[in-house]
Amino acid sequence: MVLLPVLRVPVHEGWGARHPSPSVLCPLQSLSTAQPLPSPGPNASQQEDALAGTNGLPRRQVPVPSQAAPPQLSICAGPLDGGDGTSSVSDEGPSEESHSPEGLCQAPGPPVLVQKEAGGAGDGAAGGPWDPSVLPHPHGQPSKQGAWSLRRARTQPAARPDAYKHFTARYKASLMAKNVSSPPAGAEWLHLKAVVGYNGNGRANVIWRPDTGFFAYTCGCLVVVEDLHSGSQQHWLGHSEEISTLALSHDAQVLASASGSSGAASGCQIRIWDVPGGSCQQLLSHHCTAVQALAFSLDDRLLVTLGDYGDRTLALWSMATYELVSSAHLPEPVHDMAFNPWGAGELACVGQGALTLWLLQQRGADISLQVHREPIPETVGAGELTSLCYGAEPLLYCGSNAGQVCVWDTSASRCFLAWEADDGEIGVLLCSGSRLVSGSNTRRLRLWAVGAVAELRRKGSGARSSSVFMERELTLDGAVVSAVFHDSMDMGVVGTTAGTLWYVSWAEGTSTRLISGHRSKVNEVVFSPSESHCATCGDDGSVRVWSLSSMELVIQFQVLNQSCLCLAWSPPSCGRPEQQHMAAGYSDGTLRVFNVSRISMELKMHPHLAALTAITFSADGQTIISGDKDGLVAVSQPRTGLTFRTLSDHRGAPISTIRSTSKENGAFGVEGTDLWLAASGDQRVSVWASDWLRDCCELVDWLSFPAPILTEASDCSPPSLAAFCPWDRTLLVCAGLGPHPEVVFYSLCLKQVVKKIPLPFFAVSLSLSPRAHFMAIGFAERVLRLVDCVSGAAQEFAGHDDGVQLCRFAPSASLLFTAAHNEILVWEVTDC
């Protein structure tokens, strides 16, 4: 176990602002003070309030951009003296999961318990040289020579360039269901309230305008517009696939978003949004695989869209008519592009071995593109230019895949300066005034003083980079994929591949996590008995505890090199709030028990040889029942750390579900105080009555179902889902069992099926409302269905870019959590 230093916890109430933790272990405390946790008392609600650490405190305010000139900052290789955050060195070595930003004083974050476990769970070359004699023609009509180049490019395999700058959509096993019927406006049973997470797989997918406060980012197929002061969110739905990139017009009135293709028959979607109204104004389609970048012209009359390495198309759109006015096919991939802020109609692109300038020439209603290519000087030694930005006139900065920054004099069309800015590929460059920010796949964000570059330009080839120096350096939790800064460059928002959005203040010497979620698949959501908190676990090995009132991350338990596959929160135990525990099951067969109030791991057991796949507490919270992928069920006592019973009735098939509830002694003709079930992948469900204090366990019922009849599109069987009906405990509700897609209600008293509800697809997740007769069902076809079990009426909801592998009602039934891969959507139940 790694014990790391204490940090204070920042506050930001509101659904959108999350502050995932740095690598620390500290007592949970008020988010505005450093006072220790109050000692446990008899009042459970007071204890949970202390745990929340967010009640009655002011919202965190994002600083207003400074009007004064930015201060002169010295180079700092470590945290600032006197800061709250300190670096920590573990004898177990560094880890990306437990890594804290370096070079700046990191803003306080929620506590994290980190434990490291041993073990755990190629790009192609770029295309050939660009023939500068191939000139694109207006309206996408190439010459004969251009057409030949296009045929040659399409016959070659679309190998991904050796550049992390290129967007690659995460693999998805399913497609969006066709003919999804949305409920009538104003009559929806669910309202999307919050999205937890940021898509670190995107590129340039963060927008921030400090002057207006507009802040937007992407999560899956959603555009999330968030108020950084209140944390309230708007959600712009429309894309069916993962969004790759965003662009905001210069007048901040129009936002463009692009998503990838959903199949061979459909192309990419480019949506044009009206920012004040939050509505989609137009849908554009031209590119076939993915959109690498978007850019508005200086007067916002044109939008340029750049296809990725598989598309290799540059398209020009009129924002007045939304028509395609010109397009060009590219012989090789282009990594980035930007409009010249001084020369009207000039677009700069970077790629393999050269800087390419496109000149937009307008004759009446027609716009043509003329190209000019500037090769990289051999003395620079940069093979690929991967990023670019314009500086003071006439300077253009370009980053390379080898870590150099090259400076071009656009008036003389020559590269006159280069320096080693990083050890890896530079994917992000931003410049304003005399300061330049670079971000790379080495996780480094660097601030450079480049005020002397304009003078060096006059020296031509004799210019030396010694006058360029690094003011600050920050190491983040992943490769830098998005960044936007205030004009003064003293503050900005940065996105990483870890799925984190950082607020960086060079002037204050701090970095603060604004948005973050799980970086890989979310496997479970559970709730505290009082519903003040929820907890999530994922393949990234983390268990995260959130305040339900604000969706603020307050605690994180981290196990390195393992996946956390299942999670359970202990039920109320004798009115003792200090007994609030969580049991988590991991891919190495271990079971860990965490004390939530004390922020500690109290127990680590190894009851299974295979990965744990399901877990639950007994009704009194004194026993843990767990199942693994080999079909074994273990019964353990956390108080003693012993596993005292093993059941092998489901051996050979993974346990997909374990549920437990209380029962009256003698009910169903058997003794016992608990009723629990286990469902396995062999289409069987067993129901048991137990009294673990007396070491008594008796089979109540055994259900076997025929195998599902799968379509050709289905490549695997659906999970076996079962639950006790919350409004009638004598009923079992099962899905994914049997030959047809349906939900089955089985009476334990009558020993027969009493009701069936047909479904359009096989369910992959299931949850029943504890109060209303509602049932939430998630499908691999990216659809969430809410069913009224009394009337049989149903409503379907989109918004996920992958199969809905998880849905869970909160105990009060006022909220519904759903998850698709690492995206968590929080829905408000409006009719319960």
VEXMIPA-181209 format. One record per residue (C-alpha): residue number from 1; residue in three letters; x, y, z. Coordinates in steps of 0.2 Angstrom, whole numbers, plus 5000, padded with zeros to 4 digits. Example, Ala and Ser with C-alpha at 12.3 -4.5 7.8 and 13.67 -1.06 7.14 Angstrom:
BEGIN
1,ala,5062,4978,5039
2,ser,5068,4995,5036
END
This chain:
BEGIN
1,met,5000,5000,5000
2,val,5007,5017,4995
3,leu,5004,5031,5008
4,leu,5005,5048,5000
5,pro,5005,5066,5006
6,val,4989,5076,5012
7,leu,4981,5088,5000
8,arg,4966,5099,5003
9,val,4950,5096,4993
10,pro,4944,5109,4982
11,val,4925,5113,4980
12,his,4915,5115,4965
13,glu,4896,5111,4967
14,gly,4887,5107,4951
15,trp,4884,5093,4940
16,gly,4897,5096,4928
17,ala,4913,5099,4938
18,arg,4922,5084,4944
19,his,4940,5085,4952
20,pro,4947,5067,4951
21,ser,4961,5065,4963
22,pro,4980,5066,4963
23,ser,4989,5052,4970
24,val,4986,5055,4989
25,leu,4979,5047,5004
26,cys,4972,5059,5016
27,pro,4957,5060,5028
28,leu,4941,5066,5020
29,gln,4938,5084,5026
30,ser,4928,5099,5022
31,leu,4932,5105,5005
32,ser,4935,5123,5011
33,thr,4946,5119,5026
34,ala,4959,5107,5031
35,gln,4950,5101,5047
36,pro,4950,5082,5050
37,leu,4935,5071,5049
38,pro,4924,5072,5064
39,ser,4925,5057,5075
40,pro,4911,5045,5072
41,gly,4895,5048,5082
42,pro,4878,5040,5083
43,asn,4870,5050,5070
44,ala,4871,5042,5053
45,ser,4866,5057,5043
46,gln,4879,5069,5052
47,gln,4892,5056,5048
48,glu,4887,5055,5029
49,asp,4887,5074,5029
50,ala,4905,5074,5035
51,leu,4909,5062,5021
52,ala,4901,5072,5008
53,gly,4912,5087,5012
54,thr,4902,5098,5000
55,asn,4886,5104,5010
56,gly,4883,5122,5012
57,leu,4900,5128,5004
58,pro,4902,5140,4990
59,arg,4904,5135,4972
60,arg,4921,5136,4965
61,gln,4923,5150,4954
62,val,4934,5150,4938
63,pro,4946,5165,4939
64,val,4942,5180,4928
65,pro,4955,5183,4915
66,ser,4968,5195,4921
67,gln,4969,5212,4913
68,ala,4986,5215,4918
69,ala,5002,5210,4909
70,pro,5007,5192,4913
71,pro,5021,5191,4926
72,gln,5038,5185,4922
73,leu,5039,5167,4927
74,ser,5055,5157,4931
75,ile,5058,5139,4926
76,cys,5052,5127,4939
77,ala,5055,5109,4938
78,gly,5045,5104,4953
79,pro,5031,5111,4964
80,leu,5032,5129,4970
81,asp,5038,5132,4988
82,gly,5025,5134,5000
83,gly,5012,5125,4990
84,asp,4999,5113,4997
85,gly,5004,5099,4985
86,thr,5021,5090,4986
87,ser,5029,5077,4975
88,ser,5030,5059,4982
89,val,5041,5045,4977
90,ser,5036,5027,4979
91,asp,5048,5013,4980
92,glu,5035,5004,4968
93,gly,5039,5016,4954
94,pro,5029,5028,4945
95,ser,5012,5024,4937
96,glu,5001,5034,4925
97,glu,4986,5031,4936
98,ser,4994,5038,4951
99,his,5004,5052,4943
100,ser,5002,5069,4949
101,pro,5006,5084,4938
102,glu,5024,5091,4940
103,gly,5031,5108,4938
104,leu,5016,5117,4945
105,cys,5008,5117,4962
106,gln,4993,5106,4959
107,ala,4977,5112,4966
108,pro,4970,5101,4980
109,gly,4960,5086,4975
110,pro,4950,5073,4983
111,pro,4959,5059,4993
112,val,4965,5044,4984
113,leu,4971,5027,4991
114,val,4983,5019,4979
115,gln,4988,5001,4979
116,lys,4999,4993,4966
117,glu,4997,4975,4960
118,ala,5009,4964,4950
119,gly,5004,4959,4933
120,gly,4987,4964,4925
121,ala,4978,4966,4911
122,gly,5007,4997,4827
123,asp,5005,5010,4817
124,gly,5008,5010,4799
125,ala,5020,5021,4789
126,ala,5014,5037,4781
127,gly,5010,5038,4762
128,gly,5022,5042,4748
129,pro,5029,5059,4744
130,trp,5017,5073,4739
131,asp,5018,5078,4720
132,pro,5016,5097,4721
133,ser,5011,5097,4702
134,val,4994,5089,4707
135,leu,4983,5104,4709
136,pro,4965,5102,4716
137,his,4951,5110,4706
138,pro,4935,5119,4711
139,his,4920,5110,4717
140,gly,4929,5094,4719
141,gln,4932,5091,4700
142,pro,4950,5085,4699
143,ser,4960,5085,4683
144,lys,4965,5069,4674
145,gln,4982,5069,4684
146,gly,4973,5073,4700
147,ala,4960,5059,4697
148,trp,4975,5047,4694
149,ser,4982,5052,4711
150,leu,4966,5049,4719
151,arg,4964,5032,4712
152,arg,4982,5028,4717
153,ala,4978,5034,4735
154,arg,4962,5023,4737
155,thr,4970,5007,4731
156,gln,4984,5009,4744
157,pro,4979,5003,4761
158,ala,4974,5017,4773
159,ala,4988,5015,4786
160,arg,4987,5026,4801
161,pro,5002,5038,4801
162,asp,5014,5037,4815
163,ala,5007,5052,4823
164,tyr,4996,5052,4839
165,lys,4988,5068,4832
166,his,4976,5057,4821
167,phe,4960,5053,4829
168,thr,4955,5034,4829
169,ala,4938,5030,4835
170,arg,4936,5018,4849
171,tyr,4931,5000,4843
172,lys,4913,4997,4845
173,ala,4905,4980,4843
174,ser,4888,4986,4839
175,leu,4879,4999,4828
176,met,4865,5011,4833
177,ala,4848,5003,4831
178,lys,4837,5009,4817
179,asn,4820,5017,4819
180,val,4822,5022,4837
181,ser,4806,5032,4842
182,ser,4809,5046,4853
183,pro,4795,5051,4865
184,pro,4785,5066,4862
185,ala,4793,5083,4867
186,gly,4787,5087,4885
187,ala,4781,5070,4888
188,glu,4798,5061,4892
189,trp,4799,5050,4907
190,leu,4818,5054,4908
191,his,4828,5070,4906
192,leu,4846,5069,4904
193,lys,4853,5079,4919
194,ala,4872,5076,4919
195,val,4886,5068,4909
196,val,4901,5062,4919
197,gly,4917,5061,4909
198,tyr,4927,5069,4894
199,asn,4932,5060,4878
200,gly,4951,5060,4879
201,asn,4950,5050,4863
202,gly,4945,5066,4853
203,arg,4957,5079,4846
204,ala,4954,5098,4848
205,asn,4937,5094,4856
206,val,4937,5107,4870
207,ile,4931,5125,4867
208,trp,4933,5139,4880
209,arg,4930,5158,4877
210,pro,4935,5167,4893
211,asp,4927,5183,4887
212,thr,4910,5175,4886
213,gly,4912,5160,4898
214,phe,4906,5148,4884
215,phe,4914,5131,4888
216,ala,4910,5115,4878
217,tyr,4918,5098,4876
218,thr,4913,5081,4870
219,cys,4909,5065,4879
220,gly,4905,5050,4867
221,cys,4892,5056,4854
222,leu,4887,5071,4865
223,val,4892,5089,4865
224,val,4892,5095,4883
225,val,4890,5114,4886
226,glu,4894,5118,4904
227,asp,4893,5133,4915
228,leu,4910,5133,4924
229,his,4903,5143,4939
230,ser,4887,5133,4943
231,gly,4891,5117,4935
232,ser,4875,5116,4926
233,gln,4875,5107,4909
234,gln,4867,5107,4892
235,his,4868,5092,4881
236,trp,4867,5094,4862
237,leu,4861,5077,4855
238,gly,4861,5072,4837
239,his,4877,5063,4833
240,ser,4876,5044,4833
241,glu,4895,5041,4833
242,glu,4909,5047,4843
243,ile,4913,5065,4840
244,ser,4931,5068,4834
245,thr,4933,5087,4835
246,leu,4925,5104,4838
247,ala,4927,5121,4831
248,leu,4919,5138,4836
249,ser,4917,5153,4825
250,his,4926,5169,4828
251,asp,4910,5178,4833
252,ala,4906,5163,4845
253,gln,4889,5161,4837
254,val,4891,5144,4828
255,leu,4899,5128,4834
256,ala,4904,5114,4822
257,ser,4906,5096,4828
258,ala,4911,5081,4818
259,ser,4908,5062,4821
260,gly,4914,5047,4812
261,ser,4906,5035,4800
262,ser,4893,5022,4807
263,gly,4896,5010,4793
264,ala,4901,5007,4775
265,ala,4885,5014,4769
266,ser,4886,5031,4779
267,gly,4898,5045,4779
268,cys,4904,5056,4793
269,gln,4892,5069,4801
270,ile,4896,5087,4803
271,arg,4884,5096,4813
272,ile,4882,5115,4813
273,trp,4875,5122,4830
274,asp,4867,5138,4834
275,val,4877,5142,4851
276,pro,4864,5154,4859
277,gly,4849,5143,4855
278,gly,4858,5126,4857
279,ser,4850,5119,4841
280,cys,4857,5110,4826
281,gln,4855,5121,4811
282,gln,4862,5110,4798
283,leu,4869,5093,4795
284,leu,4884,5091,4782
285,ser,4891,5075,4775
286,his,4906,5073,4763
287,his,4920,5063,4772
288,cys,4919,5044,4772
289,thr,4929,5039,4787
290,ala,4933,5053,4800
291,val,4936,5071,4801
292,gln,4953,5076,4808
293,ala,4950,5095,4810
294,leu,4938,5109,4808
295,ala,4942,5128,4805
296,phe,4932,5143,4802
297,ser,4939,5157,4790
298,leu,4943,5174,4798
299,asp,4926,5181,4793
300,asp,4916,5165,4797
301,arg,4909,5164,4780
302,leu,4918,5148,4776
303,leu,4921,5132,4785
304,val,4935,5120,4781
305,thr,4934,5102,4785
306,leu,4949,5090,4784
307,gly,4947,5071,4782
308,asp,4958,5059,4792
309,tyr,4971,5047,4785
310,gly,4958,5036,4777
311,asp,4948,5050,4769
312,arg,4962,5062,4763
313,thr,4950,5075,4758
314,leu,4950,5094,4761
315,ala,4932,5102,4759
316,leu,4927,5120,4759
317,trp,4909,5125,4764
318,ser,4899,5141,4763
319,met,4891,5145,4780
320,ala,4878,5156,4771
321,thr,4871,5142,4761
322,tyr,4879,5126,4769
323,glu,4884,5121,4752
324,leu,4901,5112,4747
325,val,4910,5125,4737
326,ser,4926,5116,4734
327,ser,4935,5101,4738
328,ala,4952,5093,4735
329,his,4959,5075,4737
330,leu,4975,5074,4746
331,pro,4989,5061,4741
332,glu,4995,5059,4759
333,pro,4988,5062,4776
334,val,4987,5080,4783
335,his,4989,5081,4802
336,asp,4983,5099,4806
337,met,4978,5115,4798
338,ala,4975,5133,4802
339,phe,4969,5149,4794
340,asn,4982,5163,4792
341,pro,4976,5177,4804
342,trp,4984,5191,4793
343,gly,4982,5185,4775
344,ala,4964,5183,4769
345,gly,4961,5166,4761
346,glu,4977,5157,4766
347,leu,4976,5140,4774
348,ala,4991,5131,4781
349,cys,4992,5112,4783
350,val,5006,5101,4790
351,gly,5010,5083,4786
352,gln,5025,5073,4780
353,gly,5041,5082,4777
354,ala,5033,5099,4772
355,leu,5022,5114,4776
356,thr,5008,5116,4763
357,leu,4999,5133,4760
358,trp,4982,5133,4751
359,leu,4977,5149,4743
360,leu,4958,5152,4742
361,gln,4954,5162,4726
362,gln,4936,5168,4723
363,arg,4929,5172,4706
364,gly,4911,5177,4708
365,ala,4902,5162,4717
366,asp,4916,5150,4713
367,ile,4931,5147,4725
368,ser,4946,5138,4719
369,leu,4961,5131,4729
370,gln,4979,5133,4724
371,val,4993,5124,4733
372,his,5011,5129,4737
373,arg,5022,5116,4746
374,glu,5037,5121,4757
375,pro,5049,5106,4762
376,ile,5057,5105,4779
377,pro,5075,5110,4778
378,glu,5086,5094,4780
379,thr,5096,5103,4794
380,val,5080,5102,4805
381,gly,5079,5084,4804
382,ala,5060,5083,4807
383,gly,5051,5070,4796
384,glu,5033,5074,4801
385,leu,5025,5091,4805
386,thr,5011,5087,4817
387,ser,5004,5103,4823
388,leu,5005,5122,4819
389,cys,4999,5139,4825
390,tyr,5002,5157,4820
391,gly,5012,5169,4831
392,ala,5016,5187,4828
393,glu,5016,5192,4810
394,pro,5023,5184,4799
395,leu,5028,5169,4810
396,leu,5021,5152,4809
397,tyr,5026,5139,4822
398,cys,5026,5120,4818
399,gly,5028,5105,4829
400,ser,5035,5089,4824
401,asn,5034,5071,4828
402,ala,5052,5071,4834
403,gly,5049,5085,4847
404,gln,5056,5100,4837
405,val,5047,5117,4835
406,cys,5051,5125,4818
407,val,5048,5143,4815
408,trp,5043,5149,4797
409,asp,5044,5166,4790
410,thr,5028,5166,4779
411,ser,5033,5182,4770
412,ala,5049,5174,4764
413,ser,5042,5156,4763
414,arg,5057,5149,4773
415,cys,5061,5140,4790
416,phe,5074,5150,4799
417,leu,5073,5143,4817
418,ala,5071,5126,4826
419,trp,5074,5120,4843
420,glu,5071,5104,4853
421,ala,5055,5107,4863
422,asp,5051,5089,4868
423,asp,5056,5071,4868
424,gly,5040,5065,4859
425,glu,5028,5071,4846
426,ile,5021,5088,4848
427,gly,5002,5087,4845
428,val,4996,5104,4852
429,leu,5004,5122,4849
430,leu,4996,5138,4854
431,cys,5004,5156,4853
432,ser,4999,5173,4859
433,gly,5010,5188,4860
434,ser,5027,5183,4866
435,arg,5022,5166,4873
436,leu,5020,5149,4866
437,val,5012,5133,4873
438,ser,5017,5116,4867
439,gly,5009,5099,4872
440,ser,5015,5082,4867
441,asn,5012,5063,4869
442,thr,5025,5063,4883
443,arg,5011,5071,4894
444,arg,5021,5087,4895
445,leu,5014,5104,4893
446,arg,5027,5118,4892
447,leu,5026,5137,4891
448,trp,5039,5145,4881
449,ala,5045,5163,4880
450,val,5047,5167,4861
451,gly,5047,5186,4862
452,ala,5065,5186,4854
453,val,5059,5176,4839
454,ala,5054,5191,4829
455,glu,5071,5198,4830
456,leu,5079,5182,4826
457,arg,5070,5182,4810
458,arg,5080,5196,4803
459,lys,5096,5185,4806
460,gly,5090,5172,4793
461,ser,5099,5156,4793
462,gly,5111,5162,4807
463,ala,5097,5163,4820
464,arg,5100,5153,4836
465,ser,5087,5146,4848
466,ser,5096,5151,4863
467,ser,5085,5166,4865
468,val,5070,5155,4867
469,phe,5068,5148,4884
470,met,5055,5137,4894
471,glu,5046,5147,4907
472,arg,5036,5133,4915
473,glu,5033,5114,4913
474,leu,5018,5103,4918
475,thr,5017,5084,4917
476,leu,4999,5079,4916
477,asp,4990,5062,4917
478,gly,4990,5058,4898
479,ala,4995,5064,4881
480,val,4989,5082,4877
481,val,4976,5081,4864
482,ser,4967,5098,4866
483,ala,4971,5115,4873
484,val,4964,5132,4873
485,phe,4971,5147,4883
486,his,4966,5165,4886
487,asp,4975,5178,4875
488,ser,4987,5182,4890
489,met,4992,5164,4890
490,asp,4991,5164,4909
491,met,4976,5152,4910
492,gly,4969,5139,4900
493,val,4960,5122,4899
494,val,4969,5106,4893
495,gly,4962,5089,4888
496,thr,4972,5073,4889
497,thr,4970,5055,4883
498,ala,4967,5050,4901
499,gly,4950,5058,4899
500,thr,4954,5073,4910
501,leu,4951,5091,4908
502,trp,4963,5102,4917
503,tyr,4962,5120,4922
504,val,4980,5127,4921
505,ser,4985,5144,4928
506,trp,5003,5148,4924
507,ala,5002,5165,4933
508,glu,4996,5156,4949
509,gly,5007,5141,4947
510,thr,4992,5129,4949
511,ser,4983,5115,4940
512,thr,4965,5109,4944
513,arg,4956,5095,4937
514,leu,4939,5101,4930
515,ile,4932,5086,4922
516,ser,4936,5068,4923
517,gly,4929,5051,4924
518,his,4934,5033,4921
519,arg,4947,5031,4908
520,ser,4940,5014,4903
521,lys,4924,5003,4904
522,val,4913,5007,4919
523,asn,4907,4990,4927
524,glu,4895,4995,4941
525,val,4886,5009,4950
526,val,4881,5007,4968
527,phe,4873,5019,4981
528,ser,4875,5023,4999
529,pro,4860,5018,5010
530,ser,4855,5037,5013
531,glu,4858,5041,4994
532,ser,4870,5055,4998
533,his,4884,5046,4988
534,cys,4886,5034,4974
535,ala,4901,5024,4969
536,thr,4908,5018,4952
537,cys,4921,5005,4947
538,gly,4929,5001,4931
539,asp,4942,4992,4921
540,asp,4955,5006,4925
541,gly,4956,4998,4943
542,ser,4948,5013,4952
543,val,4933,5014,4964
544,arg,4927,5032,4964
545,val,4915,5039,4977
546,trp,4904,5054,4971
547,ser,4893,5066,4980
548,leu,4875,5064,4972
549,ser,4870,5082,4975
550,ser,4884,5088,4964
551,met,4892,5073,4956
552,glu,4908,5079,4964
553,leu,4922,5066,4966
554,val,4926,5065,4984
555,ile,4936,5049,4986
556,gln,4945,5037,4975
557,phe,4952,5020,4979
558,gln,4965,5014,4966
559,val,4972,4997,4963
560,leu,4985,4997,4949
561,asn,4987,4984,4936
562,gln,4970,4976,4939
563,ser,4952,4979,4934
564,cys,4938,4981,4946
565,leu,4924,4971,4939
566,cys,4910,4972,4953
567,leu,4906,4982,4968
568,ala,4893,4983,4982
569,trp,4889,4995,4996
570,ser,4885,4988,5013
571,pro,4867,4990,5019
572,pro,4863,5000,5035
573,ser,4872,4991,5050
574,cys,4864,4993,5067
575,gly,4864,5012,5064
576,arg,4883,5014,5065
577,pro,4889,5025,5051
578,glu,4907,5021,5054
579,gln,4902,5004,5047
580,gln,4899,5010,5029
581,his,4909,4999,5018
582,met,4911,4994,5000
583,ala,4916,4977,4994
584,ala,4925,4977,4977
585,gly,4930,4962,4966
586,tyr,4945,4962,4955
587,ser,4951,4953,4939
588,asp,4965,4943,4949
589,gly,4952,4935,4960
590,thr,4955,4946,4975
591,leu,4941,4955,4986
592,arg,4944,4971,4995
593,val,4934,4979,5008
594,phe,4935,4998,5009
595,asn,4930,5008,5024
596,val,4922,5024,5016
597,ser,4921,5035,5031
598,arg,4939,5032,5036
599,ile,4945,5031,5018
600,ser,4955,5015,5021
601,met,4956,4997,5015
602,glu,4952,4986,5029
603,leu,4953,4969,5021
604,lys,4961,4960,5006
605,met,4955,4942,5003
606,his,4958,4930,4989
607,pro,4942,4919,4989
608,his,4943,4915,4970
609,leu,4956,4909,4958
610,ala,4947,4917,4944
611,ala,4941,4935,4941
612,leu,4927,4941,4952
613,thr,4912,4945,4941
614,ala,4898,4948,4954
615,ile,4897,4953,4972
616,thr,4884,4958,4986
617,phe,4882,4960,5004
618,ser,4870,4950,5015
619,ala,4855,4959,5022
620,asp,4864,4963,5039
621,gly,4880,4968,5030
622,gln,4890,4955,5039
623,thr,4893,4942,5025
624,ile,4899,4945,5007
625,ile,4893,4933,4993
626,ser,4904,4934,4977
627,gly,4905,4924,4961
628,asp,4918,4922,4948
629,lys,4920,4919,4929
630,asp,4922,4900,4932
631,gly,4905,4899,4940
632,leu,4910,4897,4959
633,val,4901,4906,4972
634,ala,4911,4910,4988
635,val,4903,4916,5005
636,ser,4915,4926,5016
637,gln,4915,4935,5032
638,pro,4924,4952,5031
639,arg,4925,4953,5050
640,thr,4937,4937,5051
641,gly,4943,4938,5033
642,leu,4938,4920,5031
643,thr,4929,4911,5016
644,phe,4918,4898,5025
645,arg,4908,4891,5011
646,thr,4910,4888,4992
647,leu,4895,4883,4980
648,ser,4900,4875,4964
649,asp,4882,4873,4957
650,his,4886,4885,4942
651,arg,4903,4878,4939
652,gly,4909,4880,4921
653,ala,4899,4896,4917
654,pro,4903,4914,4923
655,ile,4892,4921,4937
656,ser,4884,4937,4929
657,thr,4873,4942,4943
658,ile,4871,4940,4962
659,arg,4857,4949,4972
660,ser,4852,4948,4990
661,thr,4837,4953,5000
662,ser,4829,4950,5017
663,lys,4815,4938,5019
664,glu,4803,4932,5033
665,asn,4809,4917,5042
666,gly,4799,4902,5035
667,ala,4794,4910,5019
668,phe,4794,4899,5004
669,gly,4794,4884,5016
670,val,4812,4886,5021
671,glu,4822,4893,5035
672,gly,4833,4908,5034
673,thr,4833,4927,5035
674,asp,4841,4931,5018
675,leu,4835,4927,5000
676,trp,4848,4928,4987
677,leu,4851,4923,4969
678,ala,4864,4919,4957
679,ala,4863,4919,4938
680,ser,4876,4912,4926
681,gly,4880,4911,4908
682,asp,4873,4894,4906
683,gln,4855,4901,4906
684,arg,4852,4895,4924
685,val,4846,4905,4940
686,ser,4847,4898,4957
687,val,4838,4905,4972
688,trp,4844,4902,4990
689,ala,4838,4905,5008
690,ser,4851,4907,5021
691,asp,4855,4911,5039
692,trp,4874,4914,5039
693,leu,4875,4916,5057
694,arg,4869,4898,5059
695,asp,4879,4893,5043
696,cys,4863,4888,5035
697,cys,4860,4889,5016
698,glu,4846,4880,5007
699,leu,4840,4880,4989
700,val,4823,4888,4986
701,asp,4822,4886,4967
702,trp,4832,4882,4951
703,leu,4827,4890,4934
704,ser,4834,4883,4918
705,phe,4831,4892,4901
706,pro,4834,4887,4883
707,ala,4848,4896,4874
708,pro,4845,4912,4865
709,ile,4841,4912,4847
710,leu,4854,4924,4840
711,thr,4854,4933,4824
712,glu,4869,4933,4812
713,ala,4873,4951,4818
714,ser,4875,4945,4836
715,asp,4892,4938,4839
716,cys,4890,4933,4858
717,ser,4876,4928,4870
718,pro,4868,4941,4880
719,pro,4872,4941,4899
720,ser,4860,4932,4911
721,leu,4851,4945,4921
722,ala,4840,4942,4936
723,ala,4834,4953,4950
724,phe,4821,4952,4964
725,cys,4806,4963,4960
726,pro,4807,4978,4972
727,trp,4788,4980,4973
728,asp,4784,4961,4975
729,arg,4798,4951,4983
730,thr,4790,4935,4978
731,leu,4794,4939,4960
732,leu,4810,4936,4950
733,val,4813,4947,4935
734,cys,4824,4939,4922
735,ala,4831,4945,4905
736,gly,4844,4938,4893
737,leu,4837,4920,4897
738,gly,4827,4910,4885
739,pro,4826,4909,4866
740,his,4818,4926,4863
741,pro,4822,4944,4868
742,glu,4810,4947,4883
743,val,4808,4951,4901
744,val,4801,4936,4911
745,phe,4792,4938,4928
746,tyr,4793,4922,4938
747,ser,4783,4919,4954
748,leu,4793,4910,4968
749,cys,4777,4906,4976
750,leu,4768,4899,4961
751,lys,4784,4891,4953
752,gln,4779,4898,4936
753,val,4781,4912,4924
754,val,4767,4925,4927
755,lys,4771,4938,4915
756,lys,4782,4942,4899
757,ile,4786,4958,4891
758,pro,4793,4957,4873
759,leu,4809,4967,4869
760,pro,4816,4973,4852
761,phe,4833,4966,4856
762,phe,4841,4955,4870
763,ala,4845,4966,4885
764,val,4862,4968,4891
765,ser,4858,4978,4907
766,leu,4843,4979,4918
767,ser,4837,4989,4933
768,leu,4820,4990,4942
769,ser,4814,5006,4951
770,pro,4812,5004,4970
771,arg,4796,5015,4970
772,ala,4787,5016,4954
773,his,4784,5001,4943
774,phe,4797,5006,4930
775,met,4810,4995,4923
776,ala,4826,5002,4914
777,ile,4833,4991,4900
778,gly,4850,4994,4891
779,phe,4853,4986,4874
780,ala,4869,4983,4864
781,glu,4861,4993,4850
782,arg,4865,5009,4860
783,val,4847,5011,4866
784,leu,4840,5014,4883
785,arg,4822,5008,4886
786,leu,4810,5013,4900
787,val,4795,5002,4903
788,asp,4780,5004,4913
789,cys,4777,4987,4920
790,val,4759,4990,4924
791,ser,4753,4997,4907
792,gly,4766,4990,4896
793,ala,4770,5007,4889
794,ala,4788,5011,4884
795,gln,4799,5025,4879
796,glu,4816,5024,4871
797,phe,4831,5036,4873
798,ala,4847,5039,4863
799,gly,4863,5048,4868
800,his,4875,5033,4870
801,asp,4888,5030,4857
802,asp,4890,5011,4862
803,gly,4880,4997,4870
804,val,4872,5002,4886
805,gln,4881,4990,4897
806,leu,4874,4997,4914
807,cys,4859,5005,4921
808,arg,4855,5007,4939
809,phe,4841,5017,4948
810,ala,4845,5026,4963
811,pro,4836,5020,4979
812,ser,4824,5035,4979
813,ala,4820,5031,4960
814,ser,4822,5049,4956
815,leu,4839,5046,4946
816,leu,4844,5033,4934
817,phe,4862,5030,4930
818,thr,4867,5022,4913
819,ala,4885,5019,4906
820,ala,4891,5015,4889
821,his,4910,5011,4890
822,asn,4917,5024,4901
823,glu,4903,5037,4899
824,ile,4891,5039,4913
825,leu,4874,5048,4909
826,val,4863,5053,4924
827,trp,4845,5054,4920
828,glu,4831,5063,4930
829,val,4816,5052,4931
830,thr,4802,5065,4928
831,asp,4787,5053,4930
832,cys,4788,5041,4945
END
